[in-house]
Amino acid sequence: QRKNPFSNNTRLTSKPVQTHRGDPAYGRPPEGSQTEQRGKDAHSHVGKEVEELCLIIRSTGEVGEDGHVSVTFGQLFETYVTISNKVVGILLRARKHGLVHFEGEMLWQGKDDDVIITLL
């Protein structure tokens, strides 16, 4: 009866622990759960892809007058798409972490091929 959501006996029902905004556990999976582990694994995988993207930019780009390595989106797309099909998503993540800079919200293949991506 403890697991039956239709049971009228409130004394037996176990209510799940609920968190509220402001709690450190709010919006996070239970500690030690498989969901938490999958999230950690995904975060690690994306971090590795961001590192690899930065290495590709460094190897294919050219050093500018300011000392930063730059590459056009078209050139980066052609090089990196053979490694991963998530070029734009990884670029956005790298920009969020302050590793690269480019103009605009989103980059589109073909339309934004001349946009310069700078490795910071």
C-alpha positions as CSV (number, residue, x, y, z in Angstrom):
1,Q,0.0,0.0,0.0
2,R,3.0,2.3,0.5
3,K,3.6,2.4,-3.2
4,N,-0.1,2.5,-4.3
5,P,-0.8,6.2,-5.3
6,F,-4.5,5.5,-5.1
7,S,-4.5,4.3,-1.5
8,N,-6.6,6.4,0.9
9,N,-4.4,5.5,3.9
10,T,-2.2,8.5,4.2
11,R,-0.4,7.1,7.2
12,L,1.2,4.4,5.0
13,T,2.0,6.4,1.9
14,S,5.6,7.5,1.6
15,K,5.9,10.9,0.0
16,P,8.9,11.6,-2.2
17,V,11.3,14.2,-0.9
18,Q,10.5,17.5,-2.8
19,T,13.0,20.3,-3.2
20,H,12.1,23.9,-3.7
21,R,13.9,26.8,-5.5
22,G,16.9,27.9,-3.5
23,D,17.7,24.4,-2.3
24,P,21.1,23.2,-3.5
25,A,19.5,19.9,-4.6
26,Y,16.8,21.7,-6.7
27,G,16.8,20.4,-10.3
28,R,19.5,17.9,-9.6
29,P,19.2,14.1,-9.6
30,P,19.5,12.2,-6.3
31,E,23.1,11.9,-5.2
32,G,24.6,8.5,-6.1
33,S,21.9,7.7,-8.7
34,Q,22.4,6.3,-12.2
35,T,20.9,9.6,-13.5
36,E,23.6,11.6,-11.7
37,Q,26.3,9.3,-13.1
38,R,25.0,9.6,-16.7
39,G,25.0,13.4,-16.3
40,K,28.6,13.4,-15.1
41,D,29.6,11.1,-18.0
42,A,27.9,13.4,-20.5
43,H,29.5,16.5,-19.0
44,S,32.9,14.8,-19.3
45,H,32.3,13.7,-22.9
46,V,31.3,17.2,-24.0
47,G,34.3,18.7,-22.2
48,K,36.6,16.4,-24.3
49,E,34.8,17.4,-27.5
50,V,35.4,21.1,-26.6
51,E,39.1,20.4,-26.0
52,E,39.3,18.6,-29.3
53,L,37.6,21.4,-31.1
54,C,40.1,23.9,-29.7
55,L,42.9,21.7,-30.9
56,I,41.4,21.6,-34.4
57,I,41.1,25.4,-34.4
58,R,44.7,25.7,-33.3
59,S,46.0,23.3,-36.0
60,T,43.9,24.6,-38.9
61,G,43.8,28.3,-38.0
62,E,46.2,31.1,-38.5
63,V,47.8,33.3,-35.9
64,G,46.6,36.9,-36.2
65,E,48.4,40.2,-35.3
66,D,46.9,40.0,-31.8
67,G,48.4,36.5,-31.2
68,H,45.1,34.7,-31.3
69,V,44.5,31.8,-33.7
70,S,41.5,32.4,-36.0
71,V,39.7,30.2,-38.5
72,T,36.5,30.8,-40.6
73,F,33.4,28.8,-39.8
74,G,33.4,27.2,-43.2
75,Q,36.9,25.9,-42.9
76,L,36.3,24.7,-39.4
77,F,33.0,23.0,-40.4
78,E,34.6,21.1,-43.3
79,T,37.5,19.9,-41.0
80,Y,35.5,19.1,-37.9
81,V,32.3,17.6,-39.4
82,T,34.3,14.4,-40.2
83,I,35.0,14.1,-36.5
84,S,31.6,15.0,-35.1
85,N,28.3,16.2,-36.4
86,K,27.8,18.6,-33.4
87,V,30.1,21.4,-34.6
88,V,27.8,24.3,-33.8
89,G,26.7,22.9,-30.4
90,I,30.3,22.3,-29.3
91,L,31.2,25.8,-30.6
92,L,28.4,27.3,-28.5
93,R,29.6,25.4,-25.4
94,A,33.2,26.6,-26.0
95,R,32.0,30.2,-26.3
96,K,29.9,29.8,-23.1
97,H,33.1,28.8,-21.3
98,G,35.1,31.7,-22.8
99,L,37.3,29.5,-25.0
100,V,36.3,30.9,-28.4
101,H,34.7,34.1,-29.8
102,F,32.5,34.7,-32.8
103,E,29.9,37.2,-33.8
104,G,26.2,36.2,-33.8
105,E,23.9,34.0,-31.8
106,M,24.0,30.9,-34.1
107,L,26.2,29.8,-37.0
108,W,24.6,28.2,-40.1
109,Q,26.4,26.2,-42.7
110,G,26.7,28.1,-46.0
111,K,25.3,31.4,-44.7
112,D,27.9,31.9,-42.1
113,D,31.0,30.3,-43.7
114,D,32.9,33.6,-43.6
115,V,32.4,34.2,-39.9
116,I,35.7,34.3,-38.0
117,I,36.1,32.1,-35.0
118,T,38.9,33.2,-32.6
119,L,40.5,30.9,-30.1
120,L,40.9,32.7,-26.8
